[in-house]
Amino acid sequence: MKKLILGMCAAAGLLSCGPSDPDLTCDSSPPAATLATNVQAVFDTKCKTCHIANYSYGDYTDATKTASATVNKKSLYAGMGATLLVADPKSLANSSLWLKVLGGATAGRTGPKGENVYGKMPNDTTSLTADEKKLIKDWICGGAK
């Protein structure tokens, strides 16, 4: 039922509807997490084997390239006229990277306008630990710096 309500909210283009989803809600004071100090290490171990130079979904091989590929960058999953970003410092619900970390569309995660973000990331046999997910969440919530 929760997925149905969230799906209806997404289809209606609403950012919040019904009970808030803790996975899409930033902590009131997220711990400091920056690409340079700790988040890039997660991308180094879990993402940069695929996200390399000239990859259409972004180069995550170092903090400067990761920031350029993600922060406030329109997501390839945005669709026509949609506003979905790769990493939106203003909204976890509007961050395709975060929605994919949560499991992607197969886990019921879509953008706020119903954008299909497809599968989870990483999409190989590795998984992100709870601590790695928390770092990425805190990074986005802290302004994706």
C-alpha positions in Angstrom: 0.0 0.0 0.0 2.9 2.4 0.9 4.4 1.8 -2.6 1.0 2.5 -4.2 0.6 5.8 -2.3 4.2 6.9 -3.1 3.7 5.9 -6.7 0.5 8.0 -6.9 2.3 10.9 -5.3 5.2 10.6 -7.7 2.8 10.4 -10.7 1.1 13.5 -9.4 4.4 15.3 -9.2 4.3 15.8 -5.5 7.5 15.9 -3.5 5.8 14.9 -0.3 2.6 13.0 0.2 1.4 10.9 3.1 3.9 9.7 5.7 7.5 10.9 5.1 9.9 8.3 3.9 13.0 8.2 6.2 15.1 7.1 3.2 14.2 10.3 1.4 14.5 12.6 4.4 17.7 14.2 5.4 18.8 14.3 9.1 18.3 17.7 10.6 22.1 18.0 11.0 23.8 15.5 8.8 27.3 14.6 9.7 30.0 16.2 7.6 30.6 14.1 4.5 32.5 15.4 1.5 33.8 13.9 -1.7 37.4 14.8 -0.8 37.4 13.5 2.7 35.3 10.3 2.7 32.7 9.9 0.0 35.1 9.5 -3.0 36.5 6.4 -1.2 33.1 4.7 -1.6 33.0 5.6 -5.3 36.6 4.4 -5.6 35.8 0.9 -4.3 32.3 0.5 -5.6 31.7 2.7 -8.6 34.8 3.7 -10.6 35.4 0.4 -12.3 32.3 1.2 -14.5 32.1 5.0 -14.1 35.2 5.8 -16.1 36.3 8.5 -18.5 33.8 9.2 -21.3 31.2 6.9 -19.7 27.7 8.4 -20.5 26.6 8.0 -16.9 29.5 9.9 -15.5 33.2 9.6 -14.6 33.7 8.9 -10.9 37.4 8.3 -11.0 38.3 11.3 -8.8 36.5 13.8 -6.6 36.7 16.6 -9.2 35.3 14.4 -12.0 32.7 12.9 -9.7 31.4 16.3 -8.6 31.3 17.4 -12.3 29.3 14.2 -13.2 26.8 14.4 -10.3 26.2 17.6 -8.5 23.3 19.5 -9.9 23.7 17.6 -13.2 20.5 16.6 -15.0 20.1 12.9 -14.8 20.0 10.8 -18.0 16.8 9.4 -16.5 15.1 12.7 -16.3 12.9 12.3 -19.4 11.3 15.1 -21.3 10.8 18.2 -19.1 11.6 16.5 -15.9 13.9 18.0 -13.3 15.5 14.8 -11.9 19.2 15.4 -11.1 22.0 12.9 -10.5 22.8 14.4 -7.0 20.4 17.1 -6.0 21.6 18.9 -2.8 18.1 20.1 -2.2 16.3 16.8 -2.4 17.1 13.1 -2.0 13.8 12.3 -3.8 15.1 14.2 -6.8 18.6 12.5 -6.8 18.7 9.6 -9.2 22.0 8.4 -7.7 20.4 8.1 -4.3 17.3 6.4 -5.7 19.5 3.9 -7.5 21.5 3.3 -4.2 18.1 2.5 -2.6 17.5 -0.2 -5.2 16.2 1.7 -8.2 12.8 1.2 -9.9 12.7 -2.5 -9.1 12.6 -1.5 -5.4 9.8 1.0 -6.1 12.1 4.0 -6.3 11.2 6.5 -8.9 11.8 10.2 -9.3 9.2 12.7 -7.9 7.5 12.9 -11.3 7.6 9.1 -11.8 10.9 9.0 -13.6 12.2 5.5 -14.1 15.7 5.3 -12.7 16.0 1.6 -13.6 18.2 -0.8 -11.6 20.2 -0.5 -8.4 23.7 0.7 -8.1 26.2 -0.8 -8.0 24.7 -3.1 -10.6 27.3 -5.8 -10.3 27.6 -8.4 -7.5 28.9 -5.9 -4.9 26.6 -4.0 -2.6 27.0 -0.8 -0.5 27.1 -1.3 3.2 24.8 0.7 5.5 27.7 2.9 6.4 28.6 3.6 2.7 24.9 4.4 2.0 24.8 6.8 5.0 27.9 8.6 3.7 26.4 9.1 0.3 23.1 10.3 1.9 24.9 12.7 4.3 27.0 14.0 1.4 23.9 14.8 -0.7 22.0 16.2 2.3 25.0 18.3 3.3 25.1 20.1 -0.1 27.0 17.5 -2.1 30.3 19.3 -1.5 
